[in-house]
Amino acid sequence: MIDGELVGNWMAEGLEMAIDSRYPVRELGAALARQSERSRVGRVVVGVEGGW
């Protein structure tokens, strides 16, 4: 498992992550389907309104 603080530090130092697409949590099925597509370039982000 990756430490969130460590990743936060990397990002503060300039690390960038490519985001392929964003989905609301209610579309989790579509997000998971996109995650498995070979044409995906970057991360699939699932947003949770109001936090987790």
mmCIF file of the N, C-alpha and C atoms, coordinates in Angstrom:
data_MODEL
# 
_entry.id   MODEL 
# 
loop_
_atom_site.group_PDB 
_atom_site.id 
_atom_site.type_symbol 
_atom_site.label_atom_id 
_atom_site.label_alt_id 
_atom_site.label_comp_id 
_atom_site.label_asym_id 
_atom_site.label_entity_id 
_atom_site.label_seq_id 
_atom_site.pdbx_PDB_ins_code 
_atom_site.Cartn_x 
_atom_site.Cartn_y 
_atom_site.Cartn_z 
_atom_site.occupancy 
_atom_site.B_iso_or_equiv 
_atom_site.pdbx_formal_charge 
_atom_site.auth_seq_id 
_atom_site.auth_comp_id 
_atom_site.auth_asym_id 
_atom_site.auth_atom_id 
_atom_site.pdbx_PDB_model_num 
ATOM 1   N N  . MET A 1 1  ? 0.848   -1.172 0.000   1.00 0.00 ? 1  MET A N  1 
ATOM 2   C CA . MET A 1 1  ? 0.000   0.000  0.000   1.00 0.00 ? 1  MET A CA 1 
ATOM 3   C C  . MET A 1 1  ? 0.895   1.236  0.000   1.00 0.00 ? 1  MET A C  1 
ATOM 4   N N  . ILE A 1 2  ? 0.500   2.263  -0.735  1.00 0.00 ? 2  ILE A N  1 
ATOM 5   C CA . ILE A 1 2  ? 1.280   3.492  -0.830  1.00 0.00 ? 2  ILE A CA 1 
ATOM 6   C C  . ILE A 1 2  ? 0.796   4.475  0.228   1.00 0.00 ? 2  ILE A C  1 
ATOM 7   N N  . ASP A 1 3  ? 1.736   5.078  0.916   1.00 0.00 ? 3  ASP A N  1 
ATOM 8   C CA . ASP A 1 3  ? 1.463   6.056  1.957   1.00 0.00 ? 3  ASP A CA 1 
ATOM 9   C C  . ASP A 1 3  ? 0.968   7.356  1.319   1.00 0.00 ? 3  ASP A C  1 
ATOM 10  N N  . GLY A 1 4  ? -0.211  7.824  1.719   1.00 0.00 ? 4  GLY A N  1 
ATOM 11  C CA . GLY A 1 4  ? -0.790  9.047  1.172   1.00 0.00 ? 4  GLY A CA 1 
ATOM 12  C C  . GLY A 1 4  ? 0.079   10.264 1.403   1.00 0.00 ? 4  GLY A C  1 
ATOM 13  N N  . GLU A 1 5  ? 0.729   10.338 2.550   1.00 0.00 ? 5  GLU A N  1 
ATOM 14  C CA . GLU A 1 5  ? 1.602   11.472 2.846   1.00 0.00 ? 5  GLU A CA 1 
ATOM 15  C C  . GLU A 1 5  ? 2.808   11.482 1.909   1.00 0.00 ? 5  GLU A C  1 
ATOM 16  N N  . LEU A 1 6  ? 3.351   10.308 1.634   1.00 0.00 ? 6  LEU A N  1 
ATOM 17  C CA . LEU A 1 6  ? 4.485   10.186 0.726   1.00 0.00 ? 6  LEU A CA 1 
ATOM 18  C C  . LEU A 1 6  ? 4.105   10.665 -0.669  1.00 0.00 ? 6  LEU A C  1 
ATOM 19  N N  . VAL A 1 7  ? 2.962   10.216 -1.158  1.00 0.00 ? 7  VAL A N  1 
ATOM 20  C CA . VAL A 1 7  ? 2.502   10.637 -2.478  1.00 0.00 ? 7  VAL A CA 1 
ATOM 21  C C  . VAL A 1 7  ? 2.246   12.144 -2.495  1.00 0.00 ? 7  VAL A C  1 
ATOM 22  N N  . GLY A 1 8  ? 1.670   12.672 -1.420  1.00 0.00 ? 8  GLY A N  1 
ATOM 23  C CA . GLY A 1 8  ? 1.442   14.107 -1.314  1.00 0.00 ? 8  GLY A CA 1 
ATOM 24  C C  . GLY A 1 8  ? 2.743   14.889 -1.419  1.00 0.00 ? 8  GLY A C  1 
ATOM 25  N N  . ASN A 1 9  ? 3.785   14.385 -0.777  1.00 0.00 ? 9  ASN A N  1 
ATOM 26  C CA . ASN A 1 9  ? 5.097   15.034 -0.860  1.00 0.00 ? 9  ASN A CA 1 
ATOM 27  C C  . ASN A 1 9  ? 5.645   14.999 -2.284  1.00 0.00 ? 9  ASN A C  1 
ATOM 28  N N  . TRP A 1 10 ? 5.495   13.858 -2.948  1.00 0.00 ? 10 TRP A N  1 
ATOM 29  C CA . TRP A 1 10 ? 5.954   13.758 -4.336  1.00 0.00 ? 10 TRP A CA 1 
ATOM 30  C C  . TRP A 1 10 ? 5.235   14.770 -5.217  1.00 0.00 ? 10 TRP A C  1 
ATOM 31  N N  . MET A 1 11 ? 3.923   14.895 -5.007  1.00 0.00 ? 11 MET A N  1 
ATOM 32  C CA . MET A 1 11 ? 3.152   15.830 -5.822  1.00 0.00 ? 11 MET A CA 1 
ATOM 33  C C  . MET A 1 11 ? 3.551   17.274 -5.521  1.00 0.00 ? 11 MET A C  1 
ATOM 34  N N  . ALA A 1 12 ? 3.840   17.583 -4.274  1.00 0.00 ? 12 ALA A N  1 
ATOM 35  C CA . ALA A 1 12 ? 4.297   18.924 -3.904  1.00 0.00 ? 12 ALA A CA 1 
ATOM 36  C C  . ALA A 1 12 ? 5.635   19.245 -4.557  1.00 0.00 ? 12 ALA A C  1 
ATOM 37  N N  . GLU A 1 13 ? 6.406   18.205 -4.825  1.00 0.00 ? 13 GLU A N  1 
ATOM 38  C CA . GLU A 1 13 ? 7.708   18.384 -5.475  1.00 0.00 ? 13 GLU A CA 1 
ATOM 39  C C  . GLU A 1 13 ? 7.600   18.396 -6.993  1.00 0.00 ? 13 GLU A C  1 
ATOM 40  N N  . GLY A 1 14 ? 6.372   18.269 -7.524  1.00 0.00 ? 14 GLY A N  1 
ATOM 41  C CA . GLY A 1 14 ? 6.194   18.380 -8.963  1.00 0.00 ? 14 GLY A CA 1 
ATOM 42  C C  . GLY A 1 14 ? 5.735   17.126 -9.681  1.00 0.00 ? 14 GLY A C  1 
ATOM 43  N N  . LEU A 1 15 ? 5.553   16.017 -8.982  1.00 0.00 ? 15 LEU A N  1 
ATOM 44  C CA . LEU A 1 15 ? 5.064   14.805 -9.633  1.00 0.00 ? 15 LEU A CA 1 
ATOM 45  C C  . LEU A 1 15 ? 3.665   15.057 -10.183 1.00 0.00 ? 15 LEU A C  1 
ATOM 46  N N  . GLU A 1 16 ? 3.452   14.693 -11.418 1.00 0.00 ? 16 GLU A N  1 
ATOM 47  C CA . GLU A 1 16 ? 2.132   14.838 -12.023 1.00 0.00 ? 16 GLU A CA 1 
ATOM 48  C C  . GLU A 1 16 ? 1.617   13.467 -12.424 1.00 0.00 ? 16 GLU A C  1 
ATOM 49  N N  . MET A 1 17 ? 0.332   13.266 -12.252 1.00 0.00 ? 17 MET A N  1 
ATOM 50  C CA . MET A 1 17 ? -0.294  12.008 -12.640 1.00 0.00 ? 17 MET A CA 1 
ATOM 51  C C  . MET A 1 17 ? -1.308  12.293 -13.738 1.00 0.00 ? 17 MET A C  1 
ATOM 52  N N  . ALA A 1 18 ? -1.216  11.540 -14.808 1.00 0.00 ? 18 ALA A N  1 
ATOM 53  C CA . ALA A 1 18 ? -2.158  11.706 -15.911 1.00 0.00 ? 18 ALA A CA 1 
ATOM 54  C C  . ALA A 1 18 ? -3.520  11.166 -15.491 1.00 0.00 ? 18 ALA A C  1 
ATOM 55  N N  . ILE A 1 19 ? -4.551  11.942 -15.733 1.00 0.00 ? 19 ILE A N  1 
ATOM 56  C CA . ILE A 1 19 ? -5.921  11.514 -15.436 1.00 0.00 ? 19 ILE A CA 1 
ATOM 57  C C  . ILE A 1 19 ? -6.633  11.267 -16.753 1.00 0.00 ? 19 ILE A C  1 
ATOM 58  N N  . ASP A 1 20 ? -7.078  10.048 -16.930 1.00 0.00 ? 20 ASP A N  1 
ATOM 59  C CA . ASP A 1 20 ? -7.790  9.656  -18.136 1.00 0.00 ? 20 ASP A CA 1 
ATOM 60  C C  . ASP A 1 20 ? -9.236  10.131 -18.091 1.00 0.00 ? 20 ASP A C  1 
ATOM 61  N N  . SER A 1 21 ? -9.892  9.894  -16.955 1.00 0.00 ? 21 SER A N  1 
ATOM 62  C CA . SER A 1 21 ? -11.308 10.222 -16.850 1.00 0.00 ? 21 SER A CA 1 
ATOM 63  C C  . SER A 1 21 ? -11.717 10.339 -15.389 1.00 0.00 ? 21 SER A C  1 
ATOM 64  N N  . ARG A 1 22 ? -12.862 10.991 -15.183 1.00 0.00 ? 22 ARG A N  1 
ATOM 65  C CA . ARG A 1 22 ? -13.412 11.173 -13.834 1.00 0.00 ? 22 ARG A CA 1 
ATOM 66  C C  . ARG A 1 22 ? -14.872 10.727 -13.842 1.00 0.00 ? 22 ARG A C  1 
ATOM 67  N N  . TYR A 1 23 ? -15.262 10.057 -12.756 1.00 0.00 ? 23 TYR A N  1 
ATOM 68  C CA . TYR A 1 23 ? -16.628 9.568  -12.620 1.00 0.00 ? 23 TYR A CA 1 
ATOM 69  C C  . TYR A 1 23 ? -17.136 9.853  -11.212 1.00 0.00 ? 23 TYR A C  1 
ATOM 70  N N  . PRO A 1 24 ? -18.420 10.172 -11.084 1.00 0.00 ? 24 PRO A N  1 
ATOM 71  C CA . PRO A 1 24 ? -18.989 10.246 -9.738  1.00 0.00 ? 24 PRO A CA 1 
ATOM 72  C C  . PRO A 1 24 ? -19.158 8.818  -9.206  1.00 0.00 ? 24 PRO A C  1 
ATOM 73  N N  . VAL A 1 25 ? -19.191 8.669  -7.899  1.00 0.00 ? 25 VAL A N  1 
ATOM 74  C CA . VAL A 1 25 ? -19.269 7.336  -7.302  1.00 0.00 ? 25 VAL A CA 1 
ATOM 75  C C  . VAL A 1 25 ? -20.512 6.574  -7.767  1.00 0.00 ? 25 VAL A C  1 
ATOM 76  N N  . ARG A 1 26 ? -21.573 7.282  -8.095  1.00 0.00 ? 26 ARG A N  1 
ATOM 77  C CA . ARG A 1 26 ? -22.786 6.591  -8.561  1.00 0.00 ? 26 ARG A CA 1 
ATOM 78  C C  . ARG A 1 26 ? -22.574 5.899  -9.915  1.00 0.00 ? 26 ARG A C  1 
ATOM 79  N N  . GLU A 1 27 ? -21.469 6.238  -10.610 1.00 0.00 ? 27 GLU A N  1 
ATOM 80  C CA . GLU A 1 27 ? -21.132 5.601  -11.886 1.00 0.00 ? 27 GLU A CA 1 
ATOM 81  C C  . GLU A 1 27 ? -19.909 4.691  -11.738 1.00 0.00 ? 27 GLU A C  1 
ATOM 82  N N  . LEU A 1 28 ? -19.795 4.068  -10.581 1.00 0.00 ? 28 LEU A N  1 
ATOM 83  C CA . LEU A 1 28 ? -18.649 3.217  -10.295 1.00 0.00 ? 28 LEU A CA 1 
ATOM 84  C C  . LEU A 1 28 ? -18.497 2.093  -11.319 1.00 0.00 ? 28 LEU A C  1 
ATOM 85  N N  . GLY A 1 29 ? -19.590 1.526  -11.751 1.00 0.00 ? 29 GLY A N  1 
ATOM 86  C CA . GLY A 1 29 ? -19.527 0.449  -12.752 1.00 0.00 ? 29 GLY A CA 1 
ATOM 87  C C  . GLY A 1 29 ? -18.855 0.912  -14.034 1.00 0.00 ? 29 GLY A C  1 
ATOM 88  N N  . ALA A 1 30 ? -19.211 2.101  -14.497 1.00 0.00 ? 30 ALA A N  1 
ATOM 89  C CA . ALA A 1 30 ? -18.598 2.658  -15.708 1.00 0.00 ? 30 ALA A CA 1 
ATOM 90  C C  . ALA A 1 30 ? -17.122 2.952  -15.478 1.00 0.00 ? 30 ALA A C  1 
ATOM 91  N N  . ALA A 1 31 ? -16.787 3.437  -14.284 1.00 0.00 ? 31 ALA A N  1 
ATOM 92  C CA . ALA A 1 31 ? -15.385 3.720  -13.956 1.00 0.00 ? 31 ALA A CA 1 
ATOM 93  C C  . ALA A 1 31 ? -14.556 2.436  -13.969 1.00 0.00 ? 31 ALA A C  1 
ATOM 94  N N  . LEU A 1 32 ? -15.081 1.378  -13.404 1.00 0.00 ? 32 LEU A N  1 
ATOM 95  C CA . LEU A 1 32 ? -14.365 0.099  -13.392 1.00 0.00 ? 32 LEU A CA 1 
ATOM 96  C C  . LEU A 1 32 ? -14.215 -0.456 -14.802 1.00 0.00 ? 32 LEU A C  1 
ATOM 97  N N  . ALA A 1 33 ? -15.242 -0.281 -15.619 1.00 0.00 ? 33 ALA A N  1 
ATOM 98  C CA . ALA A 1 33 ? -15.159 -0.734 -17.012 1.00 0.00 ? 33 ALA A CA 1 
ATOM 99  C C  . ALA A 1 33 ? -14.073 0.045  -17.754 1.00 0.00 ? 33 ALA A C  1 
ATOM 100 N N  . ARG A 1 34 ? -14.032 1.359  -17.540 1.00 0.00 ? 34 ARG A N  1 
ATOM 101 C CA . ARG A 1 34 ? -13.011 2.188  -18.197 1.00 0.00 ? 34 ARG A CA 1 
ATOM 102 C C  . ARG A 1 34 ? -11.617 1.789  -17.724 1.00 0.00 ? 34 ARG A C  1 
ATOM 103 N N  . GLN A 1 35 ? -11.482 1.470  -16.454 1.00 0.00 ? 35 GLN A N  1 
ATOM 104 C CA . GLN A 1 35 ? -10.191 1.071  -15.891 1.00 0.00 ? 35 GLN A CA 1 
ATOM 105 C C  . GLN A 1 35 ? -9.619  -0.130 -16.631 1.00 0.00 ? 35 GLN A C  1 
ATOM 106 N N  . SER A 1 36 ? -10.484 -1.044 -17.086 1.00 0.00 ? 36 SER A N  1 
ATOM 107 C CA . SER A 1 36 ? -9.976  -2.245 -17.758 1.00 0.00 ? 36 SER A CA 1 
ATOM 108 C C  . SER A 1 36 ? -9.791  -2.102 -19.263 1.00 0.00 ? 36 SER A C  1 
ATOM 109 N N  . GLU A 1 37 ? -10.175 -0.967 -19.822 1.00 0.00 ? 37 GLU A N  1 
ATOM 110 C CA . GLU A 1 37 ? -10.023 -0.774 -21.264 1.00 0.00 ? 37 GLU A CA 1 
ATOM 111 C C  . GLU A 1 37 ? -8.563  -0.514 -21.621 1.00 0.00 ? 37 GLU A C  1 
ATOM 112 N N  . ARG A 1 38 ? -8.122  -1.145 -22.701 1.00 0.00 ? 38 ARG A N  1 
ATOM 113 C CA . ARG A 1 38 ? -6.729  -0.998 -23.131 1.00 0.00 ? 38 ARG A CA 1 
ATOM 114 C C  . ARG A 1 38 ? -6.422  0.398  -23.651 1.00 0.00 ? 38 ARG A C  1 
ATOM 115 N N  . SER A 1 39 ? -7.441  1.137  -24.069 1.00 0.00 ? 39 SER A N  1 
ATOM 116 C CA . SER A 1 39 ? -7.221  2.481  -24.610 1.00 0.00 ? 39 SER A CA 1 
ATOM 117 C C  . SER A 1 39 ? -7.037  3.529  -23.510 1.00 0.00 ? 39 SER A C  1 
ATOM 118 N N  . ARG A 1 40 ? -7.199  3.134  -22.259 1.00 0.00 ? 40 ARG A N  1 
ATOM 119 C CA . ARG A 1 40 ? -7.061  4.067  -21.130 1.00 0.00 ? 40 ARG A CA 1 
ATOM 120 C C  . ARG A 1 40 ? -5.630  4.567  -21.038 1.00 0.00 ? 40 ARG A C  1 
ATOM 121 N N  . VAL A 1 41 ? -5.493  5.874  -20.856 1.00 0.00 ? 41 VAL A N  1 
ATOM 122 C CA . VAL A 1 41 ? -4.179  6.487  -20.673 1.00 0.00 ? 41 VAL A CA 1 
ATOM 123 C C  . VAL A 1 41 ? -4.256  7.333  -19.405 1.00 0.00 ? 41 VAL A C  1 
ATOM 124 N N  . GLY A 1 42 ? -3.674  6.873  -18.335 1.00 0.00 ? 42 GLY A N  1 
ATOM 125 C CA . GLY A 1 42 ? -3.723  7.600  -17.074 1.00 0.00 ? 42 GLY A CA 1 
ATOM 126 C C  . GLY A 1 42 ? -4.695  6.951  -16.095 1.00 0.00 ? 42 GLY A C  1 
ATOM 127 N N  . ARG A 1 43 ? -4.941  7.653  -15.024 1.00 0.00 ? 43 ARG A N  1 
ATOM 128 C CA . ARG A 1 43 ? -5.771  7.157  -13.931 1.00 0.00 ? 43 ARG A CA 1 
ATOM 129 C C  . ARG A 1 43 ? -7.254  7.409  -14.180 1.00 0.00 ? 43 ARG A C  1 
ATOM 130 N N  . VAL A 1 44 ? -8.065  6.537  -13.641 1.00 0.00 ? 44 VAL A N  1 
ATOM 131 C CA . VAL A 1 44 ? -9.506  6.739  -13.607 1.00 0.00 ? 44 VAL A CA 1 
ATOM 132 C C  . VAL A 1 44 ? -9.833  7.196  -12.181 1.00 0.00 ? 44 VAL A C  1 
ATOM 133 N N  . VAL A 1 45 ? -10.444 8.359  -12.068 1.00 0.00 ? 45 VAL A N  1 
ATOM 134 C CA . VAL A 1 45 ? -10.709 8.955  -10.761 1.00 0.00 ? 45 VAL A CA 1 
ATOM 135 C C  . VAL A 1 45 ? -12.194 8.821  -10.449 1.00 0.00 ? 45 VAL A C  1 
ATOM 136 N N  . VAL A 1 46 ? -12.501 8.353  -9.242  1.00 0.00 ? 46 VAL A N  1 
ATOM 137 C CA . VAL A 1 46 ? -13.879 8.250  -8.774  1.00 0.00 ? 46 VAL A CA 1 
ATOM 138 C C  . VAL A 1 46 ? -14.050 9.269  -7.652  1.00 0.00 ? 46 VAL A C  1 
ATOM 139 N N  . GLY A 1 47 ? -14.941 10.221 -7.892  1.00 0.00 ? 47 GLY A N  1 
ATOM 140 C CA . GLY A 1 47 ? -15.184 11.271 -6.906  1.00 0.00 ? 47 GLY A CA 1 
ATOM 141 C C  . GLY A 1 47 ? -16.330 10.898 -5.988  1.00 0.00 ? 47 GLY A C  1 
ATOM 142 N N  . VAL A 1 48 ? -16.152 11.181 -4.708  1.00 0.00 ? 48 VAL A N  1 
ATOM 143 C CA . VAL A 1 48 ? -17.184 10.924 -3.719  1.00 0.00 ? 48 VAL A CA 1 
ATOM 144 C C  . VAL A 1 48 ? -17.642 12.274 -3.174  1.00 0.00 ? 48 VAL A C  1 
ATOM 145 N N  . GLU A 1 49 ? -18.870 12.652 -3.504  1.00 0.00 ? 49 GLU A N  1 
ATOM 146 C CA . GLU A 1 49 ? -19.392 13.947 -3.075  1.00 0.00 ? 49 GLU A CA 1 
ATOM 147 C C  . GLU A 1 49 ? -19.471 14.000 -1.565  1.00 0.00 ? 49 GLU A C  1 
ATOM 148 N N  . GLY A 1 50 ? -18.930 15.044 -0.983  1.00 0.00 ? 50 GLY A N  1 
ATOM 149 C CA . GLY A 1 50 ? -18.974 15.200 0.467   1.00 0.00 ? 50 GLY A CA 1 
ATOM 150 C C  . GLY A 1 50 ? -17.909 14.402 1.201   1.00 0.00 ? 50 GLY A C  1 
ATOM 151 N N  . GLY A 1 51 ? -17.000 13.777 0.484   1.00 0.00 ? 51 GLY A N  1 
ATOM 152 C CA . GLY A 1 51 ? -15.942 12.998 1.123   1.00 0.00 ? 51 GLY A CA 1 
ATOM 153 C C  . GLY A 1 51 ? -16.318 11.542 1.307   1.00 0.00 ? 51 GLY A C  1 
ATOM 154 N N  . TRP A 1 52 ? -15.400 10.793 1.844   1.00 0.00 ? 52 TRP A N  1 
ATOM 155 C CA . TRP A 1 52 ? -15.617 9.344  1.994   1.00 0.00 ? 52 TRP A CA 1 
ATOM 156 C C  . TRP A 1 52 ? -16.155 9.030  3.335   1.00 0.00 ? 52 TRP A C  1 
# 
